[in-house]
Amino acid sequence: MDQPAHSYPQHTKAVLKLGLPLVVSNLAQFAIHMTDTLMLGWYDVTALAAATLATSVYFVIFIVGAGFAQAVTPLVAAAAEAGDIKTARRATRMAVWLSVFYGCLFASPFFVAEPILLAIGQTPAVAAAGADYLWIIAIGLIPALIVMALKAFLVALEMTAMILWSTVIAALLNILLNYALIFGNFGAPQLGIQGAAIASVTMQVANVIVLIIYILRRLPHYQLMQNPLRPDPQVMARVFRLGLPIGMTSLAEGGLFTASTIMMGWIGEIALAAHGIALQLTSLMFMVHIALSQAATVRAGRAVGRRDEVALRRGGIAATTMSGMFVAVTIFIFIVFPTPLIGIFIDTTSPVRGEILTLGTQLLALAALFQLVDAAQVMALGLLRGIQDTAVPMVIAAISYWVIAIPASYLMAFTLGWGPQGLWLGLVVGLTVAAMALTTRFWNGRRKHPLSAGTSITVSG
């Protein structure tokens, strides 16, 4: 069982112990997607633009379903702290059930993606290539969601070593498969964007197998595979009620970036490629904040299990402070080294390299600005999820991103004529509103304790 921390140094050490493996794991997971972008950029600019669009569309569908998996972390963390192995097992099993149901339902549009992409204003070449990617990646949706649920289970138990190593190995293997299948090396066929999709699906299936074997061997007392087909309506409803708002919150944010990608496609292929590269670099750095947010969720969930309000507050301060320190590092890197970072993604012989470098550098400067508010909102979300507060944050996210950010991006990019730079400024506006509202809710709010009816919990003061 987790030992309670009392001082700020103890809380910082606990967050780092949990968070650092998650940082490396998230970076390795992101490297799988980064590899696709990087190698497709070397292969063909149209393939890069299509992959940017296709992965954005896929991600919107994926993150909603991943909400059920993310509900596992606070539920299992609190249950494990209370010594309730049965609830931890049941919550994980029902999250997998919900993930499978969701995957079966929402993978189907990917198989007829081309007319959808054409209908939202993309060029025929980008739509055709994007559809080639999406129908393959659809096959991996269910395995990807199951991986999320199993990882959430291990994260809640603070067993992150296996997550780290399995993800690192998967990322390395993905590089080899991409090199073979995109370019036709090692005697493999040259499949271009389809090769990148095949490599990603292969990694997800392998991850499911490896994680199941590991959990069964290392955590036999949880009996995670005991009666896997037995329905559990009560726990499923609980996971659904907690997970759906998480998924919808993620949809609000992920949909924001997908909408920005679609609007950038209206501006042109060069703008879309530069946007994709800058977004990849920004997302890479954001993996650190996601990991710290996951650590904050676990620490908050365990504090809830102990009904320890002091630990909840101090753990939140420790995690948020570390996130802020990394923001400062990110801003420095983006402002001082933008051209080398953007240049990695574009072939040196490409005739449009100069245009993409110029625009990408400008977008990366704006990315330095919204890293601060983006990190603040995700840390607040992680803490709120730890205390199982997800419904109101969903509303805050929807308003901030869809009522404020998207109209602001359109206004600045098209009405005011500020182009790609204006589009990104609109993102900053929405993220700022979300960060302020979510942070205020956690630190100043007072709400019911999720494990004890009638008991209130406050983290202010």
N, C-alpha and C positions, 0 to 999 in steps of 0.2 A: 504494500500500500504506500502511496505517496506520503512522504513526511512533510508536515506543514513547515513553511518558511515564515520567518518573522520579520527580519530586517530587510531593508532594500537590497543590500548586497546578496543576501540569500535568495531573494526573489529574482534578482538579475541573473545569478548563477543558475537557478532553476529554469528560467526562460531560455538562457543560452544553451544549456544542456539539451533541452528539447528542441530548441529552434535551429541550432546550427546544422544538425543532420537534415532537418527539413529544408533548410536553405539550399544545401547541396543537392538534395533530392529533387527539389522543385526546379533548380537550375538544370539538372540533368534531364528532367522531364521536358522542360522548355527547350532544351537542346535538340530534342527529337523534332520539334516543330521548327526550330531555328535552322536545323540542318536542311529541312525541306526548302525553306525560303532561300538559304544561302546557295545550295546546289542548283535550285531551279533558276536563281538569278544568274548563275554561271551558264546555265543551259540555254535560256531564252527569256527575254524581257516579257513577252506575252505570257509565257508559262508562269513567270513570277507574279504578274498582275492577276492572272486567273487563280493561282494558288492563294494569293492574298484575299481575294473575294470569296473563294470556296471555303477556306478555313474559317473565315469570319461567319459565313452562313452556318457551317457545321457547328461552330462553337456556340452559337445562340441556342441551337437545339440541345447540345450536350450539357450546357451549364444548368438548364432548367432541370433535367433529369438528375444531374449531379447533386441537386439540393437534397434529395433523399439520402444520398451517401453522406453528405456533410452533416445531416442531422444525427448520424451515428456518433460523431465525436463528442458533443456535449452530453448525450444520453449515456453513452458507455463510460465516459469520464466520471460523471456523477454516480452512476451505478457501481462502478469499480471501487470508488472511494467509500461507498457505503457497504461494500462486500456483497453486492447483489449480482452474482455471476449470471444467474438465470435471465435477468432483465437485459444484461449486456448482450447475451447470446441472442435473445429473441429480437432485440432491436436491430442487430446486425443482419439477422436472417430476413426480417421483413423489409429492410432497406434493399437487400438484394432482390427480393420479390418485386418490389416497386420499380427497381431499376430495369428489370427484365420486361415488365409490363410496359413501361414507358418506352423502352427501346423498340419493342415490337410495333408500337403504335406510331412513333414519330420518325422512324427510319425511312418509311416509304416515300416521302417527297423527294428524297435524294436520288431516287432511281429515275425521276423525270425532271431533272433540275434545269436542263437547257432552256425550255420555254419559260420557266420561272425567272431565270437570270436575264433572258431577253426582255421579259415584261417589266423588269425593274431598271431598264435603260442601259444595260451593258452591251458592248460591241459583240457582233457575232463570233469573232475569234476568241474573245475572253470567255463568252458564255459557253462555247463548245468545249474549250479546254477545262473550264471550271466544272462542267458536268461530268467530264471524264474522270475528274478527281473525286467528285462527290458520290458517284454510284459505288465506287470501291470502298471509300472510307465509311459508307453507311453500314457495311458488313461488320465493321469494328465497333459500332456504337454500343452494343450491349456489353461486349467484353470490357470496353473502356469504362462504362458505368460500374460494372462489378469491381474492377480494379479500384475505383474511387471508394467504394464501400469497404473493401478489405483494408485499404490503406487508412481510412478513417478509424476503423476498429483498432489498428495497431497504433496509430497516433494517440488515440484516447488512452491507451495503456502505456504510453510513452516508450514504445518499442520501435524506435525509428531506424535502427541500424539496417534491418532487412529492407525497409523502404528505400534507404539510401543506396545500398549496393545493387538491389534489383533494378533500380532506375538507371544507375550509372551504366550497368552492363547493357541494359536495353538501349540506352542512347548510343553507346559505342557500336552495337550491332546494327542500329538504324543507320549510322553513318556508312557502314560497309554495304548494307543493302541498297541504300540510296546511290552510292557510288557505282554499284553494279547495275541497278535497274534503271536509273535515270539516264546514264550515259552509255550503257551497254558494255560495261567492263567485266572482266573475269569470265568471259564467254556467255554472259547473260544477254537477253534481248534489250535493245534500247527502247525503253518505254516512256521516257520523259516524265510528264506529270503523273501518269498512271503508276509508274514505278515508285514514286514518292508515296503515293497512297497505299500501295501494296506493302511497302516497308513499314508504314505506321500501323496498319492492321495486324501485321505479323507480330509486332512488339506487344500490342495489347493482349493478344491471345496468349503469348508466352508469359506475360506478367500475371495473368489470371492463374495459370497452372502453378507457377512458382510460388505465389503468395498463398494459395490454398495448401500446398504441401508444407510450407513453412509454418503456417498457423496450426495445422494438425499435429506437427511434430513438436513445436515449442510450447504450444498452449493447449495440451490435450484436455485439461480440466475445464476449459470453456466449452468443449464439445460442440464446436461451431457447426459441424456437419450432422449433428444429431437431428433426425427427423426433418431434413431440409424441405420436404414437401408438405409439412404440416402447416395449415393456415393458422394465423394468430391475429384475428381481427382487431382485438383491443390494442395490441402493440403496433400493428400496422397503422391503425388510425392515429396513434400518437406520433409515429414517425412521419406520417403524411402531413399532419397538422403543423409539425415543426419544419419539415423538409420543403413543403411546397412554397411557403414564404421565402425560404432561403433561395430556392431555385428561381422564383420570380424576381427576387432582388438581384440575383446574378443576371437574370434576363434583362432587367432594366439597364444595368451597367454594360453588359456584353452587347445588348441591342444598340446601345448608344454608339459603341465603336463600330458595330456592323453598319449602322446607318451612316456614320461618318465615312466609312469605306465606300458605300454605295454612292454617296454624294460626291466623294472624291473621283469616282469613276465617271461622273458626269462632266467633270472638269477635263479629264483626259488621261491617257495611258501613262504618260510621264508622271503626272501628279499622283496617280494611283500607285505606281511603283515606288516613288519616293515616300509616300504615306505608309506603304507596307513596310519598308525598311525602317523608318523612324519608329513605327509602332512596334516592330519586333525588338528594337533596342530598348525602347521604353518598357515593354513587357518583360524583357530579360531582367532589368533592374527591379521591376515590380515583384518578381518572384521572391525576393528577400522579404518584402513587406507581407506577402501572402503567407510565407512560412512563419514569420513572427506573429501574424494574426492567428494562424492555426495554433501556435504555442499559447497565445493569449486565451483562445477558446478552451484549451485543455486546462490551463491553470485556473481559469474562471470556473469551469465545470467542476473541478476538484474542490475548489473553495465552496461552491454550492453544496457539494456532497457533504462537506464538513460544517456547512452553515457558518462560514468564517468570513464575515464582511470585511475585516481588516486585511486579510490575505487577498481578498478580491480586489480591493482598492490598490494595495501596494503592488500586487502583481500587474495590474493594469498600467500603473505608472511606469514600472520597470520596462514592460514590453513596448509601450509607446515611446519612451525615451530612446530606446535602441533603434526603433524605426526612424525617429527624427535624426539621429546621428548618421544613419545610412543615407537619408535624403540629402544631407549636406555633401556627402561624398559623390552621390549621383549628379547633383547639380554641377559640381566642379568638373567631373568627367565630360558631361555633355557640352559644357561651355568651352572647355579647353581643347578637347579632342574630337570635334564633330566630323571633320572631313575624313580622317583615317577610319572612323567607325562606319560611316556611310559607305566608303570606298570598298570595304571588304565584300559587300554584297553585289558589286557590279563588275563585270568583266572589263579588264583594262582596254580591250579592243572595241568595246561597244560604242557605236556612234552617238549614243544618247547619254553616255557616262557623265559628261560635264553638266548637262541639264539636271540630271537626277541628283548629282552631288550638291549643286547649288540649292535646289529646293529642299532636299533632305536635311541639309545643314540648318536651314532656317526653321524647319519643323522641329528639329532636335533641340534648338534653343527654346522653343515654346514648350517642348516636353519637359525641360528642366523646370519650368514654372509649375506645370501641373503635377509633377512628381510629389510636391509637398502636400497638396490637397488630396491627391489620390491615395497617398500613404495614410493620411489622417483618417479618411473615411473607411478604409479597409481595416485599420486597427480598431476603430470604434465598432465596426460590424462584428469583428472577431470576439470582442468582449461581450457584446450584446448576445451573440449566439451562445456564448459560454453560460450565460444565465437564462438561456432558452427564451429570449425575447426576440422574436423574428417578424411578427405581424406588422407592427408600426414601422420598423426599419424598411420593410417592403414598400410601404406607402411613401415614405420619405424618398427612397431611391426612385420610385416611379415618377414622382413630381420633379425631383431634381434633374433627372436625366431626360425625360420625355416631354415634360411641360416647359422646362427651362433650357436645358442644354441644346437639344436638337433645333428648336426654333432659333436660338441664339446663333448656332453654327450656320444655319441656312441664311439668316439675316446678314451676318457678317461676310459670309463667303460669296453670296450671290446678289442680295439686294444692295449691300454697300460696296460690292465689288472687290473685297479684300482677298478673294481666292482661297487657296489652300491654307494660308496663314490665318485668315479669318475663321475658317472652319475649325481649326484647332483652338483658337481663342474661345469659341463657343463651348468647347469641351471643358476648358478651364472654368468657365462660369458655372456650369452645372456641377462639376466636381466640388467646387468651393461651397456651394449651397449644401450639398450632401454632407461634406465633411463637418460643417458647422452644426447642422441639425443632428447628425448621428452622435457626434461627440458630446453635444449638450444633453442628449437623451441618456447616455450612459452615466455621465458624471453628475448630472443634476437630477436625474429621474428617480422615482420611487415606485417600485412595482412588486407584485406578489412573488414570493419565493417559489421557484418552480417545483420544489420537492415537498413543500409543506403548505397545504391549504391554510389560508388565514395568516401566514407569517409573511411580513413585508421585509424587503431588503433594500438598503440604500447604499450607494457608494460615494455619496458626496461628503464633504467635510474632511 
